[in-house]
Amino acid sequence: MKYPTKKEELLLLAVLRLRNQASLVSIRKLLSESTGENWSVGNVYVALDNLLRAGYLEVFIGEPRAKRGGKAVKYYRLTEEGFKALAEIKKIQDIMWQAFSVPVSEES
């Protein structure tokens, strides 16, 4: 299995969290809020495209927006392969993080 990069992993988790509302705009907003960093539209779009080509995501088209001339929104959702990739990453990370403990400060 080719593992997603950390950035791609965060994108997959954002899509999972947003469920059927995972559009480019909502994914970018969630990632920016969660990480405190600015995620450019281009940066997110390229990573989403890579995940689509890897088979971890699929696209579905929502209803056109209510405003006149409104476009239909493109949404993303995890595929079975995307779920498997996240499950494998979590399993590996759980093993690797077992030895980690936060040092207790002397002031506590």
N, C-alpha and C positions, 0 to 999 in steps of 0.2 A: 504494500500500500504506500502510495506517495502521500506523505503527511502535508496538510496545509501549513502555510507559514503562520506565525502568530497573528499577523494582521488578518489573514484569511479566516483563522479560527475565531477571532472576534467578530468578523462579519457573519460567519455561520451562526454564532451564538445570538447575534442581533436579530437575524432572520428568524431563528427559533423563538426568541422572546416576543417578537412582534406578530408572530403567527400570520394571519391572512392580511395584515396591514403593512407588510414589509416592502415598501416602495423605496426607490433610491433616496428620496428626501427623508423618509422616516428612519431609514437605516442610518443615514449620515447624522441625523439629529441625535439619535440614541447613542451612537458611538461618541460623538462630541461631548454630550452630557456625561456619559459614563467615564470617559478617559480624561476629560478636561483639555483635550487637544482638538485643534481644528482639523477635520477630515475634509479634504477638498472633494468636490463632486467627481473630478477626473480620477482621483486616487481610488475612491470607492467604486466607481464604475469599472475601472480596469480590473480591480480585484474580483468584483462580481462576475465579470466576463470570464476570468480565469476559472472561477468556481463552477460556472455553467459548463465550460468546456471540459472540466474534470469530472463532471457528472454529479457534483455535490448539491447543485441547485437546479431548479427548473423555474420557468416563467409562466405566469398566467396573467391575462389581461382583464382588468376590472371594467366596470361600467364607465361610460363617458361622464365627465364632470357635468354638473347641472348648468353651469354658465354657458352662454351662447358660444358655439364653436369649441366647446370643451373637448379635450382629448381624453381618451381612455388611459388609465394609469397602468403601468407595468408593475406587477408584484412578483416577488420571489418567494419560493418555499423550498425547504430541504427535501432532497430525495432520500430514498432508503440508504444510498451510499453516503450521503451527507450525515445522516444520523449515525451510521456505523463509524465514520471518521471521527465524529465528536465523541462517541462512546470510547473508542480506542485511545484517543488523546487523553480523555479524563482518566481512564484506567492507568495509563502510563504515568500521568502526572500524580495521581494518588499514591502510586508506589514511590515515585521519586521524592515527593514532599514528606514522606513519613518521618524522615530524620530531622525535619525542620521544626524548631521550636523558637518562640519569641523569647529573648532573654528578659528576665524579670528585672526591672530597674530597682536600684537600692532604695529609692524614695518611696516605693509603694508600701 
